[in-house]
């Protein structure tokens, strides 16, 4: 697959991942409205998704179990930081901050990805990436109707920044290809370990659990509580994580993390469709800014790739010397 084709496929997969992740808010909201705690919704989501992916993951590992042992450290970090840590920190942040502020803090993780690539790999962000980041963050503020209503609690800010670290870890580790583990196996391993970590958090009292088996409302209709639980597990976890890892491996961590910002846009749209929540002009303007910001980052990435590709052998030797 050439670079352009891989980039197109990666962008499609990353957008699919963002869209499926974006359904989680609506599914979870329908459960929370009838008495589920956020911790119960996320724990059910992660553990059920891990169970659903167990069969396919074991089939892919057939005869290659040694790969799983060699990658156990990577999967542990991924499961604890990128799966359980990001979600636990976000829900803790929501206890002290508005959902809008908590989301904005979590998605500042995209800036941490840029910083990581700069400090660890020498990939200094170009002017278009910096401009794109500014546009995207401003757009998120409009989508989340943040401006003028922010209330900052220092404890909540710390939890929100913890969620940002978890999100950045997700994109950086999803883009790694050195361990040769298939994306589906990485997603499964992360969900198993993340689910175990969430269960421990529940046992020690960090994550209150309550899950009444009551019908919920979706699309103005009463449906079983199993519908949103399966939606969370199949769509917002299993499909979302697998496509997200595939997309990050094709796009790289930086571009994938900025495309991931569209999750907030998809979440607003799904809340409008599934729950009947309003979608205003300000949110549409914010969405346009986010898309513009992502476009600038992608153009910057393509420009950098092009600059590298046109170097002659003599120029390449000169740069390396």
Secondary structure, 3 states (H helix, E strand, C coil): CCHHHHHHHHHHHHHHHHHHHHCHHHHHHHHHCCCCCHHHHHHHHHHHHHHHHHHHHHHHHCCCHHHHHHCHHHHHHHHHHHHHHHHHHHHHHHCCCCHHHHHHHHCCHHHHHHHHHHHHHCCCCCHHHHHHHHHHHHHHHHHCCCCCCCCCCHHHHHHHHHHHHHHHHHHHHHCCCCCCCCHHHHHHHHHHHHHHHHHHHHHCCCCCCCCCCCCEEECCEEECHHHHHHHHHHHHHHHHHHHHHHHHHHHCHHHHHHHCCHHHHHHHHHHHHHHCCCCCHHHHHHHHHHHHHHHHHHHHHHHHHHHHHCCCHHHHHHHHC
